[in-house]
Each structure stands twice: as C-alpha cells, then as structure tokens.
Amino acid sequence: MLELDGVTSRYGPVTALQDVDLVAEAGRITAVLGANGAGKTTLLRTISGLHRADAGTIRFDGRDITRLSTDQMTRAGMAHVPEGRGVITELTVKENLRLGALGRSTHRDAVSIDDVVDLFPILGDRSNALAHTLSGGERQMLVIGRALLATPKMLLLDEPSLGLAPRIVSQIFGVIRQLVHEQGLTVLLVEQNARSALSIADVGVVLGLGKVVAQDDAAILAADENLRHAYLGY
C-alpha cells in the first residue's frame, strides 16, 4: 500500500532521512523503531506532506503522492496522528471528534462517533467534557478516534505510547490490532517503545541516523539480540 523509494529529507544542512526504502503492506502493522534522532518523526511528516522530501518517491495505493499536500493526503485515505496528543482544549470531546469527519475519505464505509466510542468507551462517558480536563491516555484515545472519523485506509501513528501507563498502552495497542484484524486498516507505527511495538507489529523497520538499518518480520527483529542492544535499547 505504501512504498518509499530512495527518500531523502533535510532540514537546511541537516539530513534527517537518507535514501530510505520502505514498504508497508496493506492490512498490516509496520513498526518503525529507533532511538531519539533516528528520523522516525521526520519519516511520518515526509510521508504525510508536512515536510517535503528532497529526493525520492513516495507511493500510496499505487499513486505518486510525493508532492501532495496534507489535505490531499487525507482525502486519499491517509490519517496522521502526530506526537503530542494535539486536541483542541477549548472544545468538548464530542466537538473534537466531529472535526475528524471534515476531511473524510470516501474510500471506506464511514466511521461514526458511536463506532469510536465502542472502541474507546471512556470517550462516550466524557463526551461533554472539555478536552483540557482529559488525562494523557484519554487525550491519546481522542486523537486516534478523531483520525479514525476521517475513515482512512492507512493510519500513521507517532509515539502513541509516550508518557502513558503500561495499562493504557496495552489498551491502545489492543485497539490498533483490533482495527487491523477486523477492518483491514493499514498502520505505520512509529515508536521508541520497541518491545511493545514489536509485540503487535507484523513487520519492523529500524532507523539509525536517518538510514534503514534493518527491515524484517517483527518476531525476527525482536529475537535479534545484537540488533536490539545496538538500536532498540533492550
């Protein structure tokens, strides 16, 4: 579904991604792993159009999307959930969710707020609460739910476990896996929590200083002790 061929991205004189080749197959979870500064966030920003690639080609569903804008990406069926749980704090939970449907893709059956609440019941309990009153885990559920309301074919997730308790991480990762199994959603998951990410991923990609240093079945990467110690920190 997603293919990167020789993608390079720079910030001025600094090369954040160098000649990256990557494939994320439809209906699977591909985890992108690596230490801080490896280029993980830049990778997602380059794919979703928030940062322009300086070289290479990005294809999504067979279409060259290298130069598309972020709103064009959304209409094409891609949803990006950036790091930081960016909710609109002055709006209620329900109002935040409604925003997700504004750029809705027409490539899949529409997702409703009720569907999102089925996945994350706490959002239904707190539907009239202002977003600034939510906990970190509730905010993460809200931004994922809002992205799902755009009815994407592919979900880009940047560090969804950051700063959350293990119980909440397990719940969120369980929902991600459920969406893949039941709805055929394709997920590109950027994570520093390599152990948790590999436990739900089908494929793992390891970045080191902007370059792909490994790409293989998630179970194979998780079992590679040398790789884990060198790049994944466990």
C-alpha positions in Angstrom: 0.0 0.0 0.0 2.8 2.4 0.9 6.2 2.4 -0.8 9.2 4.7 -0.3 12.0 4.6 -2.8 15.2 6.5 -2.1 13.5 9.1 0.1 15.8 11.8 1.5 14.6 14.7 3.7 16.7 17.6 5.0 16.3 20.5 7.4 18.6 23.0 6.0 22.1 21.5 6.0 21.0 18.6 8.3 20.0 15.3 6.6 17.2 13.7 8.7 16.5 10.8 6.3 18.9 9.5 3.7 17.9 7.3 0.8 15.2 5.5 2.7 13.5 2.5 1.1 10.4 1.2 2.9 7.3 -0.9 2.2 4.2 -1.0 4.4 1.8 -3.7 3.1 -2.0 -3.3 3.2 -3.8 -4.7 6.2 -0.6 -5.0 8.4 1.1 -3.1 11.1 4.6 -1.8 10.3 6.5 -0.6 13.3 9.3 2.0 12.7 11.8 1.9 15.6 14.9 3.7 16.6 16.5 6.0 19.2 15.8 9.7 19.5 17.2 11.5 16.5 16.9 8.4 14.2 14.5 10.2 11.9 11.2 8.5 12.9 9.1 11.6 13.2 10.6 13.1 10.1 9.7 9.9 8.2 6.0 10.3 9.1 6.0 14.1 8.4 7.5 13.5 5.0 5.0 10.8 4.1 2.0 12.9 5.2 3.2 16.0 3.4 4.0 18.1 6.5 7.7 18.1 5.3 8.8 17.9 1.7 11.1 15.1 0.6 14.3 16.5 -1.1 14.7 13.3 -3.2 13.0 10.0 -3.8 9.4 8.9 -4.4 6.5 8.1 -2.1 3.7 5.9 -3.5 0.4 5.2 -1.7 -2.1 2.8 -3.2 -0.1 2.9 -6.5 -0.3 6.7 -6.7 2.7 9.0 -6.5 2.0 11.2 -3.5 5.4 12.8 -3.1 4.2 16.3 -3.8 0.7 16.2 -2.4 -0.5 18.5 0.4 -1.6 17.2 3.7 -5.3 17.7 3.0 -4.9 15.9 -0.3 -3.3 13.0 1.6 -6.3 12.9 3.9 -8.8 12.8 1.0 -6.7 10.0 -0.5 -7.2 7.9 2.6 -4.3 8.6 4.9 -4.6 9.9 8.5 -1.6 11.2 10.6 -1.7 11.3 14.4 1.4 13.3 15.4 3.2 13.0 18.6 1.9 15.3 21.4 -1.9 14.4 21.5 -3.0 17.6 19.9 -6.5 18.2 21.0 -8.4 21.5 20.9 -8.6 22.1 24.6 -11.4 24.6 24.4 -13.8 22.2 22.7 -15.6 19.2 24.2 -14.6 15.6 23.4 -17.6 15.3 21.0 -16.7 18.5 19.3 -13.1 17.3 18.8 -14.4 14.1 17.3 -16.7 15.9 14.9 -13.7 17.7 13.5 -12.3 14.4 12.3 -15.0 13.9 9.8 -14.4 17.2 8.0 -11.8 15.8 5.6 -13.3 12.4 5.4 -12.0 9.9 2.8 -14.7 8.2 0.7 -12.6 5.1 0.2 -14.2 3.1 3.0 -17.6 2.9 4.8 -17.9 6.0 7.1 -16.9 5.6 10.7 -19.3 7.2 13.2 -18.7 8.7 16.7 -20.6 5.7 18.0 -18.0 3.4 16.4 -15.2 5.3 18.0 -17.0 5.2 21.4 -17.3 1.4 21.0 -13.5 1.3 20.7 -12.8 3.8 23.5 -15.8 3.8 25.9 -14.3 6.4 28.1 -14.8 9.0 25.3 -18.5 8.3 25.5 -18.5 8.8 29.2 -16.7 12.1 28.8 -18.3 13.3 25.6 -19.4 16.6 27.0 -16.2 17.3 29.0 -13.7 19.9 27.8 -10.7 18.3 26.3 -8.3 20.1 28.6 -9.8 18.0 31.5 -8.7 14.7 30.0 -5.8 12.6 31.2 -2.9 11.8 28.9 -4.4 8.4 28.0 -7.8 9.9 27.3 -6.3 12.5 25.0 -4.4 9.8 23.1 -7.6 7.9 22.6 -9.3 11.1 21.5 -6.8 11.9 18.8 -6.8 8.4 17.5 -10.6 8.4 17.4 -10.7 11.7 15.7 -8.3 10.3 13.0 -10.5 7.3 12.5 -13.5 9.5 11.8 -11.7 10.6 8.6 -12.3 7.0 7.5 -8.6 6.4 6.5 -7.2 3.4 4.7 -3.9 4.0 6.4 -3.1 5.4 9.9 0.2 7.0 10.7 0.9 7.0 14.5 3.7 8.8 16.1 4.7 7.6 19.5 1.2 6.8 20.8 2.6 5.2 24.0 4.7 8.2 25.0 4.3 9.0 28.7 1.4 6.6 29.3 1.0 4.0 31.9 1.5 0.4 30.7 -2.1 -0.5 31.2 -3.2 2.4 28.9 -0.6 1.5 26.3 -1.8 -2.1 26.3 -5.4 -0.9 25.8 -4.5 1.4 22.9 -2.3 -1.1 21.2 -5.1 -3.7 21.6 -7.5 -1.4 19.7 -4.9 -0.8 17.0 -4.5 -4.5 16.5 -8.3 -4.9 16.5 -8.7 -2.3 13.8 -6.2 -4.1 11.6 -7.8 -7.6 12.1 -11.5 -6.5 11.8 -11.4 -3.6 9.4 -8.3 -4.2 7.3 -6.7 -0.9 8.4 -3.1 -0.4 7.5 -0.9 1.1 10.2 2.5 2.7 10.2 3.5 2.9 13.8 6.5 5.0 15.0 7.6 4.0 18.4 10.5 4.3 20.8 8.9 1.6 23.0 10.3 -1.2 20.7 9.3 -4.1 22.9 5.6 -3.1 22.9 5.6 -2.1 19.2 7.1 -5.4 18.0 4.6 -7.3 20.1 1.7 -6.1 17.9 3.5 -5.4 14.6 3.8 -7.7 11.6 6.9 -6.0 10.3 9.6 -3.9 11.9 11.8 -1.3 10.4 14.8 0.0 12.3 16.2 3.5 11.6 19.6 4.7 12.7 20.7 8.2 12.0 18.2 8.6 9.1 19.0 5.3 7.4 17.2 2.0 7.4 19.5 -0.5 9.2 17.0 -3.4 9.3 13.6 -4.4 7.9 12.1 -7.8 8.6 9.4 -9.7 10.3 8.7 -8.3 13.7 9.3 -11.5 15.5 12.7 -11.9 13.8 13.8 -8.4 14.8 12.6 -9.0 18.4 14.7 -12.1 18.6 17.9 -10.4 17.2 19.8 -9.7 20.4 22.6 -7.8 18.8 20.2 -5.5 16.9 18.1 -4.9 20.0 21.1 -3.9 22.0 22.6 -1.7 19.3 19.5 0.2 18.2 16.4 -0.6 20.3 17.7 -0.2 23.9 16.6 -3.5 25.4 
